[in-house]
Amino acid sequence: MSSISPGLAGARDTVPMLVGAAPFGLIFGALATSSHLTPVQTLAMSLLVFAGSSQFIAVGLIAAGSALPVLWLTTLVVNLRHALYSATLLPYARDWPLRWRLPLAFWLTDETFAVVEHRLRSGMLAGGAAYWLGSSLAMYGNWLLWTLLGILVGQGIPGIAGWGLDFAMLATFTAIVAPQLKTRPALAAALVAGAVALWLRELPYQGGLMLAACAGIATGMLLDDKCKEAA
């Protein structure tokens, strides 16, 4: 049995995600400061919001002079997927003290969800909250660091946002998710979700993303029930 603490294990298992998020944070820091946010405002957004996709969208809306209600509604819709993450992790976290659940809810990101859900679903429940915290703090510190670096060097590197560095995040997620698609329900859910997301990609406020998630979940649950009945 490994002697490493659950918190350090969470940080260790999140390292691939840190690599994928690094260029994303760098681009955000550069893009935000070039969109008339001050360095303090840019760093504060990463510190207090900590939601990459929403931060990029918010910066675009701020630069376009959008009204605050539009900004709030758009970022809310984009982040609705976190309700699905929370519902998935609730069976494991429902009995944890509130002092754990509150900060962990704030720090729940796509990357940490992927790492933590895999561990808990695999039955490694001991130290689950500490493992989640370790993953979260690693992601949080990494995001703040690369945002700061983006602020410092972004304006000195013309066109950094067009370099395509954000592809690293997609590649990282693909590497994390692909090995988990070992069952027919999981594979079908991924295929349906991907097809729906592609089909509805033109919907405003990334509404297609939420509909794709719902379609994937419904497909997975339906096939899972059928597989259980057949067994």
Backbone as CSV, one residue per row, in Angstrom:
resi,resn,N_x,N_y,N_z,CA_x,CA_y,CA_z,C_x,C_y,C_z
1,MET,0.838,-1.190,0.000,0.000,0.000,0.000,0.879,1.248,0.000
2,SER,0.492,2.246,-0.794,1.273,3.468,-0.888,1.236,4.236,0.423
3,SER,2.405,4.827,0.790,2.488,5.592,2.034,2.151,7.052,1.821
4,ILE,1.902,7.465,0.588,1.605,8.853,0.297,0.235,9.215,0.859
5,SER,0.108,10.441,1.376,-1.157,10.888,1.945,-2.191,11.094,0.846
6,PRO,-3.496,11.005,1.185,-4.531,11.220,0.161,-4.426,12.581,-0.519
7,GLY,-4.086,13.624,0.245,-3.969,14.954,-0.339,-2.868,15.036,-1.388
8,LEU,-1.707,14.463,-1.051,-0.607,14.456,-2.017,-0.928,13.562,-3.211
9,ALA,-1.651,12.478,-2.960,-2.051,11.599,-4.055,-2.980,12.330,-5.015
10,GLY,-3.885,13.145,-4.470,-4.782,13.925,-5.318,-4.024,14.909,-6.184
11,ALA,-3.024,15.569,-5.593,-2.209,16.506,-6.366,-1.390,15.776,-7.423
12,ARG,-0.832,14.630,-7.051,-0.024,13.839,-7.994,-0.855,13.381,-9.187
13,ASP,-2.045,12.883,-8.920,-2.877,12.360,-9.996,-3.426,13.462,-10.900
14,THR,-3.312,14.702,-10.458,-3.821,15.834,-11.229,-2.745,16.460,-12.110
15,VAL,-1.516,15.994,-11.990,-0.410,16.592,-12.750,-0.688,16.656,-14.251
16,PRO,-1.214,15.585,-14.895,-1.500,15.716,-16.338,-2.469,16.852,-16.641
17,MET,-3.426,17.070,-15.733,-4.376,18.159,-15.921,-3.701,19.521,-15.761
18,LEU,-2.711,19.595,-14.890,-1.988,20.852,-14.702,-1.261,21.243,-15.987
19,VAL,-0.689,20.261,-16.633,0.016,20.514,-17.892,-0.964,21.017,-18.948
20,GLY,-2.156,20.384,-19.014,-3.146,20.803,-19.991,-3.709,22.187,-19.727
21,ALA,-3.840,22.542,-18.439,-4.426,23.840,-18.089,-3.448,24.993,-18.207
22,ALA,-2.147,24.694,-18.195,-1.136,25.754,-18.188,-1.269,26.719,-19.365
23,PRO,-1.289,26.241,-20.604,-1.410,27.211,-21.714,-2.751,27.927,-21.720
24,PHE,-3.790,27.260,-21.205,-5.115,27.864,-21.114,-5.065,29.076,-20.192
25,GLY,-4.407,28.928,-19.036,-4.264,30.040,-18.095,-3.395,31.148,-18.647
26,LEU,-2.348,30.767,-19.373,-1.455,31.752,-19.977,-2.213,32.623,-20.981
27,ILE,-3.022,31.960,-21.805,-3.796,32.694,-22.802,-4.815,33.601,-22.121
28,PHE,-5.444,33.100,-21.047,-6.431,33.930,-20.364,-5.799,35.199,-19.821
29,GLY,-4.657,35.074,-19.152,-3.997,36.247,-18.590,-3.650,37.264,-19.655
30,ALA,-3.159,36.782,-20.806,-2.796,37.691,-21.897,-4.026,38.318,-22.523
31,LEU,-5.070,37.501,-22.734,-6.276,37.994,-23.396,-7.016,39.010,-22.530
32,ALA,-7.102,38.745,-21.233,-7.845,39.631,-20.339,-7.197,41.013,-20.263
33,THR,-5.876,41.044,-20.152,-5.203,42.339,-20.051,-5.254,43.103,-21.373
34,SER,-5.316,42.371,-22.485,-5.440,43.049,-23.775,-6.881,43.477,-24.048
35,SER,-7.817,43.019,-23.194,-9.234,43.393,-23.329,-9.617,44.459,-22.321
36,HIS,-8.625,45.213,-21.856,-8.833,46.392,-21.015,-9.136,46.058,-19.549
37,LEU,-8.872,44.838,-19.106,-8.903,44.558,-17.678,-7.522,44.865,-17.114
38,THR,-7.477,45.388,-15.920,-6.193,45.651,-15.290,-5.592,44.332,-14.805
39,PRO,-4.290,44.296,-14.574,-3.690,43.078,-14.028,-4.353,42.626,-12.728
40,VAL,-4.706,43.569,-11.861,-5.357,43.211,-10.600,-6.726,42.583,-10.861
41,GLN,-7.500,43.174,-11.762,-8.815,42.627,-12.090,-8.697,41.237,-12.705
42,THR,-7.720,41.043,-13.554,-7.524,39.750,-14.209,-7.176,38.675,-13.194
43,LEU,-6.228,38.977,-12.313,-5.832,37.993,-11.303,-6.967,37.747,-10.324
44,ALA,-7.730,38.795,-9.987,-8.861,38.639,-9.070,-9.932,37.734,-9.663
45,MET,-10.112,37.795,-10.987,-11.104,36.922,-11.606,-10.708,35.453,-11.466
46,SER,-9.426,35.165,-11.669,-8.973,33.787,-11.487,-9.034,33.373,-10.025
47,LEU,-8.788,34.303,-9.136,-8.789,34.013,-7.703,-10.196,33.758,-7.175
48,LEU,-11.169,34.547,-7.631,-12.517,34.512,-7.053,-13.530,33.742,-7.884
49,VAL,-13.285,33.639,-9.181,-14.224,32.915,-10.053,-13.738,31.494,-10.293
50,PHE,-12.493,31.353,-10.711,-11.855,30.046,-10.910,-12.697,29.133,-11.795
51,ALA,-12.998,29.613,-12.990,-13.778,28.833,-13.955,-13.339,29.259,-15.344
52,GLY,-12.433,28.491,-15.928,-11.774,28.904,-17.153,-12.705,29.328,-18.275
53,SER,-13.650,28.446,-18.637,-14.544,28.763,-19.754,-15.342,30.027,-19.484
54,SER,-15.882,30.136,-18.281,-16.675,31.306,-17.931,-15.828,32.571,-17.920
55,GLN,-14.585,32.451,-17.502,-13.718,33.623,-17.476,-13.444,34.126,-18.886
56,PHE,-13.198,33.212,-19.813,-12.975,33.627,-21.198,-14.214,34.309,-21.766
57,ILE,-15.388,33.727,-21.503,-16.632,34.299,-22.006,-16.886,35.660,-21.369
58,ALA,-16.639,35.757,-20.068,-16.855,37.025,-19.366,-15.960,38.119,-19.929
59,VAL,-14.712,37.788,-20.196,-13.790,38.778,-20.753,-14.290,39.265,-22.109
60,GLY,-14.780,38.344,-22.936,-15.313,38.731,-24.240,-16.517,39.636,-24.125
61,LEU,-17.403,39.323,-23.181,-18.596,40.137,-22.990,-18.245,41.504,-22.419
62,ILE,-17.282,41.545,-21.521,-16.850,42.820,-20.948,-16.247,43.693,-22.040
63,ALA,-15.405,43.083,-22.893,-14.786,43.840,-23.975,-15.823,44.365,-24.963
64,ALA,-16.951,43.621,-25.107,-18.006,44.039,-26.032,-18.974,45.037,-25.397
65,GLY,-18.774,45.334,-24.119,-19.637,46.282,-23.438,-20.998,45.729,-23.073
66,SER,-21.114,44.415,-22.893,-22.399,43.798,-22.568,-22.869,44.208,-21.176
67,ALA,-24.176,44.214,-20.994,-24.750,44.554,-19.691,-24.478,43.439,-18.695
68,LEU,-24.431,43.797,-17.424,-24.131,42.816,-16.386,-25.116,41.644,-16.369
69,PRO,-26.439,41.858,-16.515,-27.355,40.709,-16.517,-27.036,39.694,-17.615
70,VAL,-26.617,40.183,-18.771,-26.242,39.281,-19.870,-25.009,38.473,-19.484
71,LEU,-24.038,39.138,-18.893,-22.813,38.470,-18.461,-23.133,37.406,-17.413
72,TRP,-23.960,37.764,-16.424,-24.303,36.822,-15.352,-25.045,35.601,-15.899
73,LEU,-26.025,35.838,-16.754,-26.829,34.736,-17.286,-25.984,33.812,-18.153
74,THR,-25.144,34.385,-18.982,-24.325,33.574,-19.880,-23.366,32.680,-19.108
75,THR,-22.668,33.245,-18.141,-21.721,32.440,-17.369,-22.444,31.413,-16.504
76,LEU,-23.654,31.733,-16.060,-24.437,30.761,-15.294,-24.774,29.547,-16.154
77,VAL,-25.221,29.790,-17.371,-25.578,28.686,-18.269,-24.360,27.831,-18.573
78,VAL,-23.236,28.477,-18.841,-22.015,27.735,-19.157,-21.607,26.830,-17.998
79,ASN,-21.808,27.298,-16.778,-21.370,26.535,-15.614,-22.428,25.588,-15.053
80,LEU,-23.564,25.471,-15.716,-24.594,24.558,-15.224,-24.130,23.104,-15.212
81,ARG,-23.121,22.787,-16.013,-22.610,21.414,-16.014,-22.088,21.003,-14.645
82,HIS,-21.722,21.987,-13.822,-21.221,21.667,-12.494,-22.315,21.077,-11.605
83,ALA,-23.563,21.366,-11.933,-24.660,20.730,-11.198,-24.656,19.222,-11.443
84,LEU,-24.315,18.826,-12.669,-24.214,17.399,-12.984,-23.031,16.776,-12.238
85,TYR,-21.916,17.493,-12.184,-20.764,16.987,-11.440,-21.124,16.780,-9.967
86,SER,-21.800,17.772,-9.397,-22.166,17.697,-7.983,-23.103,16.524,-7.718
87,ALA,-24.070,16.328,-8.613,-25.009,15.215,-8.446,-24.286,13.874,-8.499
88,THR,-23.264,13.785,-9.346,-22.500,12.548,-9.463,-21.696,12.260,-8.201
89,LEU,-21.133,13.297,-7.599,-20.279,13.116,-6.421,-21.044,13.123,-5.102
90,LEU,-22.313,13.525,-5.149,-23.094,13.634,-3.916,-23.149,12.344,-3.105
91,PRO,-23.335,11.169,-3.725,-23.389,9.947,-2.912,-22.134,9.718,-2.071
92,TYR,-21.010,10.212,-2.521,-19.770,10.034,-1.769,-19.560,11.139,-0.744
93,ALA,-20.067,12.328,-1.023,-19.739,13.492,-0.194,-20.849,13.900,0.768
94,ARG,-22.010,13.282,0.681,-23.160,13.765,1.462,-22.917,13.744,2.969
95,ASP,-22.072,12.857,3.457,-21.848,12.749,4.904,-20.606,13.489,5.375
96,TRP,-19.930,14.168,4.466,-18.753,14.918,4.880,-19.181,16.192,5.595
97,PRO,-18.384,16.687,6.541,-18.736,17.930,7.258,-18.849,19.107,6.291
98,LEU,-19.663,20.079,6.666,-19.879,21.257,5.832,-18.582,22.019,5.598
99,ARG,-17.682,21.986,6.566,-16.413,22.705,6.414,-15.569,22.117,5.282
100,TRP,-15.845,20.883,4.904,-15.191,20.282,3.744,-15.971,20.569,2.467
101,ARG,-17.274,20.387,2.536,-18.086,20.464,1.317,-18.125,21.864,0.708
102,LEU,-18.129,22.894,1.525,-18.213,24.255,0.997,-16.991,24.636,0.157
103,PRO,-15.768,24.515,0.693,-14.621,24.878,-0.149,-14.429,23.940,-1.330
104,LEU,-14.719,22.650,-1.142,-14.563,21.713,-2.246,-15.553,22.008,-3.364
105,ALA,-16.734,22.502,-3.012,-17.711,22.880,-4.039,-17.177,24.048,-4.870
106,PHE,-16.553,25.015,-4.222,-15.980,26.146,-4.957,-14.855,25.688,-5.885
107,TRP,-14.038,24.760,-5.428,-12.862,24.336,-6.186,-13.165,23.214,-7.182
108,LEU,-14.421,22.821,-7.316,-14.744,21.730,-8.243,-14.653,22.216,-9.689
109,THR,-13.712,21.672,-10.414,-13.530,22.008,-11.828,-13.685,20.741,-12.664
110,ASP,-13.690,20.912,-13.976,-13.771,19.760,-14.869,-12.634,18.774,-14.590
111,GLU,-11.440,19.321,-14.414,-10.268,18.475,-14.248,-10.304,17.709,-12.929
112,THR,-10.608,18.414,-11.855,-10.674,17.761,-10.551,-11.809,16.742,-10.516
113,PHE,-12.924,17.058,-11.138,-14.019,16.095,-11.198,-13.568,14.797,-11.864
114,ALA,-12.872,14.903,-12.986,-12.433,13.708,-13.704,-11.540,12.835,-12.834
115,VAL,-10.629,13.466,-12.099,-9.685,12.724,-11.268,-10.379,12.124,-10.045
116,VAL,-11.167,12.948,-9.344,-11.804,12.512,-8.108,-12.883,11.469,-8.375
117,GLU,-13.709,11.684,-9.389,-14.781,10.732,-9.688,-14.222,9.356,-10.022
118,HIS,-13.119,9.327,-10.755,-12.504,8.044,-11.112,-12.034,7.303,-9.866
119,ARG,-11.420,8.022,-8.938,-10.929,7.380,-7.713,-12.088,6.857,-6.872
120,LEU,-13.105,7.693,-6.658,-14.218,7.285,-5.811,-15.021,6.155,-6.448
121,ARG,-15.221,6.237,-7.744,-15.963,5.183,-8.433,-15.200,3.864,-8.394
122,SER,-13.881,3.931,-8.287,-13.064,2.722,-8.217,-13.084,2.088,-6.831
123,GLY,-13.787,2.730,-5.890,-13.920,2.158,-4.555,-12.895,2.630,-3.559
124,MET,-12.013,3.533,-3.956,-11.002,4.056,-3.030,-11.583,5.253,-2.287
125,LEU,-12.386,4.958,-1.258,-13.155,5.987,-0.573,-12.411,6.615,0.609
126,ALA,-11.453,5.885,1.171,-10.732,6.403,2.337,-9.976,7.675,1.968
127,GLY,-10.146,8.707,2.778,-9.462,9.970,2.530,-9.973,10.690,1.290
128,GLY,-11.221,10.425,0.917,-11.759,11.017,-0.305,-11.773,12.535,-0.286
129,ALA,-12.138,13.123,0.857,-12.195,14.582,0.944,-10.799,15.188,0.828
130,ALA,-9.827,14.572,1.487,-8.452,15.075,1.425,-7.889,14.917,0.015
131,TYR,-8.227,13.817,-0.645,-7.780,13.593,-2.023,-8.346,14.686,-2.936
132,TRP,-9.629,14.961,-2.778,-10.293,16.019,-3.548,-9.620,17.366,-3.290
133,LEU,-9.318,17.641,-2.011,-8.674,18.910,-1.654,-7.302,19.026,-2.302
134,GLY,-6.536,17.940,-2.283,-5.216,17.970,-2.901,-5.286,18.266,-4.380
135,SER,-6.226,17.623,-5.060,-6.412,17.885,-6.492,-6.838,19.327,-6.719
136,SER,-7.769,19.809,-5.905,-8.296,21.161,-6.069,-7.222,22.220,-5.862
137,LEU,-6.433,22.073,-4.805,-5.398,23.074,-4.520,-4.322,23.085,-5.602
138,ALA,-4.024,21.904,-6.140,-3.048,21.846,-7.235,-3.569,22.605,-8.454
139,MET,-4.837,22.371,-8.798,-5.421,23.068,-9.945,-5.524,24.566,-9.701
140,TYR,-5.918,24.940,-8.493,-6.107,26.353,-8.150,-4.784,27.105,-8.226
141,GLY,-3.759,26.558,-7.580,-2.452,27.202,-7.613,-1.893,27.276,-9.025
142,ASN,-2.093,26.221,-9.796,-1.619,26.188,-11.174,-2.309,27.259,-12.028
143,TRP,-3.622,27.392,-11.851,-4.383,28.371,-12.623,-3.962,29.794,-12.284
144,LEU,-3.764,30.065,-11.002,-3.325,31.399,-10.589,-1.925,31.706,-11.121
145,LEU,-1.030,30.726,-11.058,0.336,30.927,-11.527,0.370,31.268,-13.015
146,TRP,-0.374,30.503,-13.826,-0.317,30.728,-15.266,-1.102,31.960,-15.680
147,THR,-2.128,32.314,-14.908,-2.791,33.596,-15.160,-1.812,34.744,-14.944
148,LEU,-1.065,34.666,-13.848,-0.083,35.710,-13.539,0.985,35.789,-14.625
149,LEU,1.471,34.633,-15.080,2.474,34.630,-16.140,1.906,35.201,-17.439
150,GLY,0.644,34.902,-17.706,-0.001,35.462,-18.887,-0.095,36.976,-18.807
151,ILE,-0.369,37.482,-17.610,-0.418,38.932,-17.401,0.955,39.552,-17.653
152,LEU,1.991,38.885,-17.156,3.340,39.443,-17.220,3.937,39.395,-18.620
153,VAL,3.693,38.307,-19.343,4.379,38.154,-20.630,3.437,38.258,-21.825
154,GLY,2.138,38.215,-21.582,1.191,38.154,-22.691,1.293,39.317,-23.651
155,GLN,1.391,40.518,-23.111,1.435,41.694,-23.981,2.748,41.806,-24.740
156,GLY,3.751,41.066,-24.277,5.023,41.085,-24.985,5.126,40.028,-26.071
157,ILE,4.078,39.177,-26.190,4.069,38.121,-27.202,2.852,38.344,-28.085
158,PRO,2.986,38.997,-29.203,1.837,39.317,-30.057,1.123,38.053,-30.552
159,GLY,-0.206,38.108,-30.511,-1.013,37.035,-31.087,-0.963,35.721,-30.348
160,ILE,-0.633,35.726,-29.048,-0.505,34.470,-28.310,-1.828,33.699,-28.264
161,ALA,-2.939,34.415,-28.247,-4.243,33.747,-28.175,-4.538,32.941,-29.435
162,GLY,-3.860,33.266,-30.537,-4.101,32.546,-31.780,-3.127,31.405,-32.024
163,TRP,-2.311,31.070,-31.052,-1.329,30.013,-31.223,-1.928,28.611,-31.145
164,GLY,-3.161,28.507,-30.624,-3.779,27.194,-30.487,-3.279,26.406,-29.292
165,LEU,-2.714,27.090,-28.305,-2.185,26.396,-27.133,-3.281,25.716,-26.314
166,ASP,-4.527,26.219,-26.435,-5.617,25.635,-25.669,-5.927,24.205,-26.111
167,PHE,-5.350,23.756,-27.232,-5.538,22.376,-27.665,-4.982,21.403,-26.637
168,ALA,-4.012,21.840,-25.843,-3.434,20.966,-24.823,-4.487,20.491,-23.838
169,MET,-5.465,21.353,-23.523,-6.530,20.966,-22.603,-7.403,19.868,-23.207
170,LEU,-7.725,19.999,-24.485,-8.539,18.986,-25.146,-7.812,17.652,-25.199
171,ALA,-6.523,17.692,-25.514,-5.745,16.458,-25.580,-5.665,15.780,-24.215
172,THR,-5.523,16.581,-23.167,-5.448,16.022,-21.819,-6.757,15.347,-21.440
173,PHE,-7.869,16.003,-21.722,-9.165,15.414,-21.388,-9.403,14.127,-22.168
174,THR,-9.003,14.112,-23.417,-9.178,12.907,-24.222,-8.402,11.743,-23.618
175,ALA,-7.182,12.007,-23.182,-6.356,10.963,-22.582,-6.926,10.471,-21.261
176,ILE,-7.601,11.351,-20.525,-8.173,10.965,-19.237,-9.471,10.177,-19.426
177,VAL,-10.312,10.639,-20.344,-11.647,10.053,-20.503,-11.612,8.739,-21.272
178,ALA,-10.794,8.651,-22.317,-10.811,7.492,-23.204,-10.662,6.149,-22.475
179,PRO,-9.733,6.008,-21.522,-9.602,4.715,-20.846,-10.827,4.315,-20.011
180,GLN,-11.704,5.274,-19.708,-12.877,4.966,-18.902,-14.050,4.459,-19.745
181,LEU,-13.919,4.507,-21.064,-15.019,4.104,-21.933,-14.922,2.614,-22.251
182,LYS,-14.970,1.808,-21.198,-14.767,0.370,-21.353,-16.074,-0.411,-21.439
183,THR,-17.180,0.208,-21.065,-18.469,-0.488,-21.082,-19.344,0.096,-22.178
184,ARG,-20.330,-0.708,-22.591,-21.220,-0.251,-23.654,-22.001,1.000,-23.262
185,PRO,-22.567,1.093,-22.049,-23.279,2.326,-21.674,-22.386,3.565,-21.686
186,ALA,-21.155,3.427,-21.174,-20.246,4.574,-21.133,-19.868,5.019,-22.538
187,LEU,-19.568,4.061,-23.401,-19.187,4.403,-24.768,-20.357,5.037,-25.523
188,ALA,-21.543,4.469,-25.357,-22.724,5.021,-26.031,-23.027,6.429,-25.528
189,ALA,-22.882,6.648,-24.217,-23.136,7.971,-23.652,-22.175,8.996,-24.240
190,ALA,-20.902,8.624,-24.377,-19.906,9.544,-24.933,-20.202,9.859,-26.398
191,LEU,-20.576,8.842,-27.164,-20.853,9.045,-28.584,-22.088,9.923,-28.793
192,VAL,-23.145,9.658,-28.015,-24.368,10.446,-28.151,-24.114,11.894,-27.728
193,ALA,-23.423,12.066,-26.611,-23.130,13.418,-26.134,-22.294,14.183,-27.162
194,GLY,-21.302,13.516,-27.736,-20.467,14.168,-28.737,-21.254,14.554,-29.981
195,ALA,-22.144,13.644,-30.419,-22.946,13.918,-31.612,-23.904,15.080,-31.387
196,VAL,-24.546,15.101,-30.221,-25.495,16.179,-29.918,-24.763,17.511,-29.779
197,ALA,-23.600,17.494,-29.129,-22.817,18.727,-28.975,-22.418,19.292,-30.341
198,LEU,-22.031,18.404,-31.254,-21.655,18.848,-32.600,-22.867,19.384,-33.359
199,TRP,-23.988,18.694,-33.228,-25.213,19.077,-33.933,-25.738,20.434,-33.468
200,LEU,-25.648,20.685,-32.134,-26.233,21.888,-31.547,-25.173,22.942,-31.201
201,ARG,-24.028,22.867,-31.844,-22.926,23.762,-31.481,-23.229,25.231,-31.738
202,GLU,-24.237,25.506,-32.582,-24.547,26.902,-32.903,-25.537,27.537,-31.923
203,LEU,-26.045,26.772,-30.961,-26.981,27.344,-29.996,-26.284,28.420,-29.166
204,PRO,-26.992,29.485,-28.825,-26.365,30.554,-28.031,-26.087,30.116,-26.602
205,TYR,-25.138,30.791,-25.987,-24.791,30.579,-24.585,-24.357,29.144,-24.295
206,GLN,-23.829,28.462,-25.308,-23.370,27.080,-25.172,-24.470,26.158,-24.656
207,GLY,-25.708,26.461,-25.063,-26.828,25.615,-24.659,-26.699,24.200,-25.180
208,GLY,-26.028,24.039,-26.318,-25.830,22.707,-26.861,-25.018,21.818,-25.949
209,LEU,-24.118,22.423,-25.160,-23.290,21.646,-24.245,-24.136,20.986,-23.168
210,MET,-25.068,21.744,-22.588,-25.934,21.184,-21.556,-26.863,20.120,-22.128
211,LEU,-27.423,20.366,-23.309,-28.303,19.383,-23.923,-27.534,18.108,-24.279
212,ALA,-26.292,18.270,-24.717,-25.462,17.108,-25.017,-25.190,16.293,-23.757
213,ALA,-24.917,16.981,-22.655,-24.677,16.279,-21.399,-25.916,15.507,-20.964
214,CYS,-27.070,16.139,-21.067,-28.317,15.465,-20.680,-28.596,14.260,-21.571
215,ALA,-28.341,14.409,-22.886,-28.561,13.300,-23.813,-27.617,12.139,-23.502
216,GLY,-26.363,12.455,-23.191,-25.412,11.410,-22.850,-25.783,10.678,-21.577
217,ILE,-26.205,11.446,-20.563,-26.607,10.831,-19.294,-27.809,9.916,-19.495
218,ALA,-28.805,10.401,-20.240,-30.001,9.599,-20.480,-29.666,8.309,-21.219
219,THR,-28.788,8.410,-22.211,-28.378,7.227,-22.970,-27.661,6.219,-22.085
220,GLY,-26.727,6.709,-21.291,-25.989,5.824,-20.400,-26.888,5.126,-19.392
221,MET,-27.813,5.876,-18.800,-28.719,5.286,-17.808,-29.636,4.249,-18.446
222,LEU,-30.135,4.558,-19.646,-31.035,3.623,-20.327,-30.321,2.311,-20.649
223,LEU,-29.125,2.399,-21.206,-28.389,1.189,-21.544,-27.916,0.445,-20.311
224,ASP,-27.577,1.175,-19.271,-27.171,0.533,-18.031,-28.306,-0.295,-17.440
225,ASP,-29.522,0.243,-17.461,-30.688,-0.500,-16.967,-30.941,-1.740,-17.808
226,LYS,-30.783,-1.610,-19.129,-31.010,-2.755,-20.010,-29.981,-3.841,-19.783
227,CYS,-28.734,-3.424,-19.550,-27.685,-4.392,-19.282,-27.940,-5.145,-17.977
228,LYS,-28.436,-4.438,-16.970,-28.752,-5.069,-15.692,-29.901,-6.050,-15.841
229,GLU,-30.925,-5.675,-16.650,-32.047,-6.572,-16.870,-31.610,-7.828,-17.617
230,ALA,-30.704,-7.647,-18.579,-30.227,-8.794,-19.364,-29.393,-9.742,-18.499
231,ALA,-28.702,-9.156,-17.498,-27.895,-9.991,-16.615,-28.749,-10.772,-15.646
